Amino acid sequence: MKTFYITTAIDYANGSPHLGHAYEKVLTDVIARFQRLLGKEVYFLTGLDEHGQKVQQSARKAGVEPIEICDRLAGEFKSLCSDLRISNDDYIRTTESRHKAVVQTLLQRLHDKGDIYKAEYSGYYSVRQEQFVTEKEQVNGNWPEIFGEVIEVRESNYFFRLAKYQDWLVDSLKREEPRIFPNFRSRDVLEFLKEPLNDLCISRPKERLSWGIELPFDNDFVTYVWFDALVNYISAIGYGTDAFERHWPVDYHVIGKDILVPPHAVYWPIMLKACEIPLPKSLLVHGWWLKAGSKMSKSSGGAENPLDWIGLYGADAFRYFVIREMNVGQDSEFSSELFLRRYNDDLGNDLGNLVSRLLNMVHRYRDGKLTTPTVTEEPEAVLQALWQETVSAVVDDYKGFQFHKGLERTFNFIRAINRYAEQRAPWKLAKDQSTDGQALLDTCLTHMAEALRLAVTLLLPIMPDTSERVQALLGGGFGDDWPAQLQWTHAVVGKEIGAKTILFPRPEVPSA
């Protein structure tokens, strides 16, 4: 049986992780966890792109070998994954032998069939982007800032016959192969393809760049980023072995909008086609985090680093914020004020206080045990009806990558549990020693606990630690069948309920 294979863009070893890296990992993890909950076997890959001129330059400046730079940054990115509870099955580094072997196999194959050729090149080269550029990319006669320093070069290099496959790619994209989400991104790619493609330079002479994978047919050259980094998605799953057939094609490849065109939507599918490898099924393209309307960078936050908040507020709070605030495919504004508002209001007040007071009341009034409810009146019927409406809508939201909407609906339901508590007022019912009063108290506490169990079960893909912790506080042992766990069954009845707990403590706000 084929796995559900999901990948992220691999990060580049030229700097420490930032908010954009963290968001992409969390988003992909949420999808992977959701698919596992639906019963699918998932294979989740992320990793690090370690070759290239920037790494070589950084190493020379620091007086160390390039692999030392890569080892340090690989440690940082792996720690980020661990801190954020990312459930990746593999972490590929492009300096690994398993990767190099596949890269050289594909290069040799394409060279043998004539799709890679050697030619003299004269033109402009962007040092920052490590790519050749053309004069048509200038704006008002100037190179855009994104290119940094642009120099004129003349040298021999190897080229991949990209233009040969342009018409095929246009036809393929019109058939939604691969499918690009959101749909308007596909139009961006087709717009790009209205201009004729140039063949792609895929090598660098060793005299200029030695930190790379050697061409198998010319040891004076190393391959450049495209036939190195983009191959990781197949090298990591054992291209050329039976394992590869079990995983490929990738079901969803999750990337930022800035690397859709041309790398992942033009170069990559053409490379795969030329190698006679099936295309990815889908590309999921997310937006940017903005601060005051501009893309957040390593320096835009000043002294404030959003990743510090993972340690201060917990992985689940960070995961909740980035998934709640970002509509997948669109840009989203980031601010510390908004983070703290979500943490204090949604997590602390709505969810945290509900858990705390419920546990306190169950122990205070019922010695930590819940019994089967015997009353079903309008407040109970309304709460159960709202659950049925909520659960079907949230699952649909998750399937459509509308996780922000799913979280909004889930927390609306959590707020409804709090309203139900205010309506029934169990603290008043506890003083009513009549049979009817005590029956209503049992009914109220059990309905609150069952509704809470269901709500945190919906949160499992986004807030796994919190969800599992609350389930344990409600007695645990609710089974591994996620769809079955989402049924209102009063599964909390008879469970040992945990003691009052503060889920979201409020540390001091980090100083700017």
N, C-alpha and C positions, 0 to 999 in steps of 0.2 A: 504494500500500500504506500502511495506517495505521501510524504510529509507535507505539512504546510510550511513552506520555506519563506522566511522573511529576513531582510537584510537592511542595514543602514548604510549610508555613505561611510567609507572609512576615513577617519580623521587624519590630518596631515601633521607630521612630526616637526612642526615649526613653531610650536607654542603650546602653552598650557590650556587645559579645558576651560570653556566659558559657557555662558547660559545657552547659546545655540546648540552646542554639543550635548549639554544635559537634556534639553528639551527633546531633541531628536531621539536620544536613547530612551527617554521616558515614553514618548509617543509610541515608538516601536514596541517597547516592552508591554504597554497597555494592550496593543493589538495582539501580541503573542500570548499574553495571559488570557485574554478573552477567547481566543481560538482554542486554547487548551481547555478552558471551562466548557466550551461547546463539544468537547470530546475528541478534538483533532490532535494528532501527533505533530508537534511543532519543532522546527529547527530554526534557531534564531542566531544570526551571525552579525558581529560587528568587528572592528579592528582598526589597524593603524597603517597608513601609507608612509613608508620610511625612506624612500630613495629621493633623489633630486638635488638640484643645485642649492636650494635654501638650506637643506640639512648639511650639505658639504661646506657651505660658507660659514654656518654657525659653528660647526666643529672646528674649522680652521681658526676662527676668531677666538674660540675658547681654548685652543691648543689641545684638543682631544680628538679621538677617533669618532667618526660619524655614528657608529653603533652605540657609543656611550650616550650620545644625545638621545638616540632612539630608545635605548633601554630606560632612561629616566622618564621620558614622556610616556612610554608604554605603561610604566608603573603608575603614572598620574592618571591616565585614562582608565586603566583597570580599577584603580581605587575609586574613581568617580562611579563606575558601574556598580561596584560593591556598595558604596555609600548610598546609592539610589535604588538598591535592590533590583538591579537590572538582571533579568533571568536569561541572559544569552547562553547558548549552548557551546559557542566557540568564539575565540578571539584570534583573528588572523593578523599576523605581522608579515609585511611583504619582504622582509629579510629572511623568512623561513625557507628552508630547502624545498618543502612541499610546494611552495608557491613558485619559486624560481624554476623548478622543473617543468611546470605547466606552461609558464610564460615562454620558455625557450621552445617547448614542443609546438606551441601555436605559431610562434614567429617562424620557425623552420617550415612548417606546413604552408604558411602563406607565401613565404619566399619561394618555395618549390613550385607553387602554382602560379607565380608571376604577379601576385597581388602586392608584393613588396619589392621595390626597385631602388637603385641608387641614383642620385642626381645632384647636380650643383645647385645650391640655393644662394640667392642674394636678396637680402631684404631686411626687415626690421624685427627686432627681438625684444620682448618685454622681460626685463630681469625679474621684476616682482612676480609676474604670472608664469614665468618660465615657459613662454610660448612665443611663436612667431606671430606677428600681427601685420595687417595690411593698412595702407593709407586710407582706405574707405572707413576704417574704424576711428579715424580722427574726428574731432568735433571742432568745427570752426578753425581747422588747421592745427589743432593741438591734440596731443594724446590725452585721453581721459585719465584722471588721477589713479584709477584702478590699475593701470598698466605700470605705474611707477616710472623708473628710468627705462627709456627705449633707445636701443643702440642699433646701428647698422652692422650686419654681419654678412660674410660670404664664406661658405664652407660646403663641403660634400656631406650629404646625409642620406638616410634611407627614408623612403616615403611609402605610405600605404594608399592603395588606390581607392580612396573614399568616394570620389566622384562617380566611379563606376556603378555604385549602388544607390545613387541618389533617387532615381525614379522608383526603384523598388521600395525604398524607405517611405517615400511620399504615399505610395499606394498602400503600404502596410499600415501607416498611421491612420489613413482614412478608414481602414477596416478596424481601427482600434486595436491594433496589434503592435506594441502593447497598449493596453488601456491606460490613459493618464488621468489621474484624479488630482484636483478638480478638472472638469472638462475643458475649461477655458485655457488651461495650460497647453493642451494639444494644439489649439489654434496658434499659440505662440511658436511652437515648433514648426508647424506648417508655414507660418509666415517667414521664419528663418530660412526654410528650405526653398523659398521662391528665388533666392539668389543661388547661382551655381556654386557648388562646393569645390574647394581646392583639395588636392590630395594632401594627406596628413603626414607631416614630418614625425617619425616615431623613433628617432635615434639622436644621440649626441656623441660627438667624438670624445674619446677618453681624455684627450689633452685638455678638454674644457670641463668635462664632467666624468669623474671616475666612479662616483658613488651610485651604482646602478647595476642592473642585471645585464651581463654581457650578451651581445647578439650571438646566436649559435653559428651564424654563417660569416661573421666578421668580428674577430676579437679586438679590433681597434675601436669599437663602438659599444655603447650601452644603450639599452632601450629606454625610451622616454616614458613619462607618466602614463599615457593611455594604454599601452600594451603591458604595463606593469600594474598600476593601481586597479584598473577596471577588470583585470583578470581574477582578482581575489575572490569574487563571488562564485567562481567555479573551481578555483584551485582549493579553496577551503573545504569543499564537499567531495573531494576525490575525483576530479575530472579524469576520465579514462578507466574508472573502476565501476563496479556494480553499485556502490554507494551513491555515485553521482546520479544515476538514473532514478534512484529513490527520492532524491531531493529536487532535482531540476525539472522544469523551470521554476524560477523564483516566483512565488505568488504575489508578494508585494515588496517592492524596493522603495525604501523611505529616504527621501533626499530633500535638501533645501532648494528653493526656487532658483537660487543663483547658480546652481550647477546642473540644472536641467538641460539648458541649451548652451553650448553644443555637447558637453561630455556624455551625459547619460541618455539623452534622447536622440542623438545623432551618431556620435562615435561608437558608443557601446553596441547598439543594435546592429550597426553595419559590421563591426568587428565579429559579432556572433554569427551573423549571416554568412560572412566570408569563411568562417571556420565551420560552417554547417552545424551550428549549435542552435537549438530552439530559443526564441526570444523570451524575455520575462513576460509574465502575464500582465502585471500592472506596475505602474510607477505612482507612488503616493508623494505628492509634492507639497511640502509645508512652507509657511511664510516665515517672516523675520520677526524678532522681538525688537521693538522700537522704543527709544527713549526721547521724549520731546519731538516725536515725528521722524527721527533719524535712526538708522540701523544701529543697534547696540554693538559696540566693539570692546576690545579688552580695556580701552582707555576711557570709554564714554561714561562709565559709572563713577569715575573719580575714586575715592577711597572705598566706595561701596562695591562689594563683590557678591552678587546674588548666590553664588555657590557656597559662601560662608553660612548661609541660612540653613543649609542641609544639616549641619552640625548643631545649629542653634535651635531650630524648630522641628527637626526630624525629617526623614526622607518622605514620609507620607504627606506631610504638610506641603512640602515643596512640589511633590508630584501632583497633589490636588490643585495647587495654584496654577501651574503651567498648563494643565489639561483643562481646567475650568475657564481660564482666560483666553486660550487660543482656539479660535475656530479654524480647524485644520484647512490649510490652503490659503488662509488670509494672514495678514500681519496683525500683530497685537502690541499694545502699549504696555510697557513695564514700569512699575513704580513701587517703591518700598511701602508707600502709603496703602496702595491697593493690596499688596501682599498681606500687610498687617490687618487690614480690614477683613480680608477673607479668613485669616487665621483666627482672629478674635470673634467675628460674628458667625461665620458658617461652622467652623470647626469647634471653637471654644464654647460659644453660646448654644448654637442649635444642636450639635451632635454631642459635644463633651458634657454639657450640663444635663442633657437627657440621660445619658449613660449614668452619670454620677447620682442623680436623684432617684432614678429607677432602682439602681442597685441598693441605695440607702433605704428606700421604702420597702423593698422586698425583704430585706433583713430585719428592718424595724417592725414591720407589721406581720410578716409571715415566716420568720426564722430562715430566710434564704430559700424557700421552696414555693413554686407556683403550682396552682391546681387548675383543673379543667374549668373553663368559664361556663356558667349556667344561665347567664343573661345575654340576650341579643336584642338590643333596642336600637333606636336610630343612630346614636353616636358610634356604636360598633359597626353597624351596617355601612355607614358612610365611610369609616376608615378602611374597611375591607374592600369596598367598591373602589375607593381611590387607589388602593394597592393594585388591584387588577388592571386599572387604567394605566398606572405608573409602570408596572413591570413590562408590559407588552411594548409600551412606547420607548422605554429605556433600552431594551434589547434591540429594537429597531434602530435607535440612535447609534448604538455601539456598532451595529453591522454597517451603518452608513458613515462611520468615522465622525459622527456628530457627538463626540464625547462630551463637549461642553454643554450641549443640550441635555444629554443623559444625566450629567451631574446636577444640572439645574432642576430637573424633574425629581431626582432622588432626594435632594435637599428640600424641595417643596413638600415631599412626603414626610421627611423627618420633622419639618416644622408642623405638619398636620398631626403628628404624634404628640408634639408638645401642646398643640391646641386641644387635642382630645384629653390630655391630662388636666389641662386647666378646666375643661368642661366637666369632667367627672370628679375632679378634686379629691383624689384618694386620701389626702391628709385630713379631709373632713369626714370621708366615709369611714376612716379608721376609728373615729369617735362614736360612730353609730353602731351600737352593739346588737341591733336587730338582725334577724336572719336575712332580710332583704338587703340591709346595708352591708353586711359582710359578704353576701353573694356579689353585690356590685363591686366591692373592693377587690375580690378575687378576679372578677371579670376584667376590671380596669387594669390591674397589674399584669395579668397574662396577655391582654391585648397590646399593652405598651411594649412588653418584652418580645412578643412575637413579631410585631411590626418593626421593632428595632432590629431583630435578627434578620428579617427580610431586607431591610434597607442596607445594612452593612454587607449582606451577601451580594447585593448589586454593586457595591464598592470594591469588590475583590480585585478586579483588574487594575484599578487606579490606586487604591490604598490597601495593599495586601496585608501589611503588618497590622494596621488599625482594624481591618475587617476580621482578621483571624483572632486578634486580641479580644475584641468584643464578643465574638462567637464563643471564645473560651470562657469569658466572664458570664455568659448566658448558659453555660453548662457544656458546650461543645458536643461533639459526636453527632453532628447533623448530616453526616454522609459526604461522599465525594461526587455525587451526581448533582452538578450545579443547577440544571433546569429543575430537578426535583426539589432542591433546596429553596427555590423561589416560589413554592406553593405554600399557601396559608394553611398550615396543618396543626397549629398550636404545638409545634415541636419542642417548645421550651418547657412544657408541663413536666413536672417531676425531676427536672434537672437541678444540680447543685449550683446555685447562683453565687458568683464571686462577690467579693467585698467592694465597697465604694472605691472608685478609681478616678484619678484625674488624668484624662487622656492627653490633653493639650495644655501643659503648663505655660505660663506666660513669662518668658525670660525678659531681661532688660533689652530694650530696642538697641541694636548695634549703633554706635556713634558714627557719624559721617567723617 
